[in-house]
Amino acid sequence: MLKYKLLEYLKSSDGFVSGEELGERLGVSRSAVWKEIRSLRNDGYNIEAVTNRGYVLRDIGDVLNSSEINTIKEGCVIGKDVVCYNDVDSTNSVCKIEALNGAEEGMVIVAETQSGGRGRLGRTWNSQRGEGVYMTVLLRPDIDPSKLSSITLSAGLAVCEALNKDFGLKTQIKWPNDIILNGKKICGILTEMSGQLQKVDFVVVGIGINVNVINFPDEIKDKATSIFIETGEKFKRSPIAKSVLIHFDEIYKKFVEKGFAAIKEDYEKNCVNIGRKVRVISRESSFEALAVETSDNGELVVLCDNGQKKEVFSGEVSVRGVY
Ligand code: BTN
């Protein structure tokens, strides 16, 4: 696309580039260059134009588009094809349609807002326009469906490592896959799959990160927070999305090759539950125990008061001091 070629050119240039030079490089007229510059400005790029000098890219702004997010240069599978929308009902739903139409593994659907963002257990996901990262990754893993829950754990680890290593935050994972900052949730992951009992056809992993959210509805105020609320700093969404995809690509490859055991150590290092008293709440019962580790399949291993070890597969696990 002409617009993005022009953008790449501005990004790689030191200082002003004249409209004439840009036109020559791209094989278009100066007025065509001006039209694309206006369109880029409209997207949020801060491009200065000075008569007789040309154009210079001053700041990228908080833009969400494929050229800012795709991971093609790093040679990743996840994120090499990124499609951005203004409005969707749910990025998971759009991604499922793409999957049914034969889209390749690694495709990512991103949106500025979702009118029907979905959370786990039938909940809704708060998706204010421009304030969060709402994206879904399409995967086609050749694994047993029983191993699927570990994909969600891999995605959780990817978000946690991306935010900590690349943005200097101190997030943690609350098993199985909520990401928390200062004891409150900043990210949730919803994995949905299509396939039969023996074979996975495709999996969509939906990731919602509260980046610059200022207000939450009363019902979730005590539990939810955003990076902005916790740090007082506004973060750009595209670099966050890109970083998560790069980390996810690396972790997912390890997982597909060697199973959860290959990422267990990193997961446990970041997991807030480990070494703490937790309350396990299932449909049948609710009990307190000490969380000691994760199993090779990603279950939470807890030590009960009677000395018995139990593996927790699903359900809610609460940790004291964490929402
Ligand atoms: C949770 O309940 O913790 C999971 C929330 C998952 C939200 C994300 S936002 C992008 C993707 N699209 C959806 O509709 N849901 C997921």
Residues whose N, C-alpha, C, O or C-beta is under 5 A from the ligand:
A	BS01	BTN	S90 T91 N92 G116 G117 R118 G119 R120 W125 Y134 M135 G188 I189 L190 G206 I207 G208
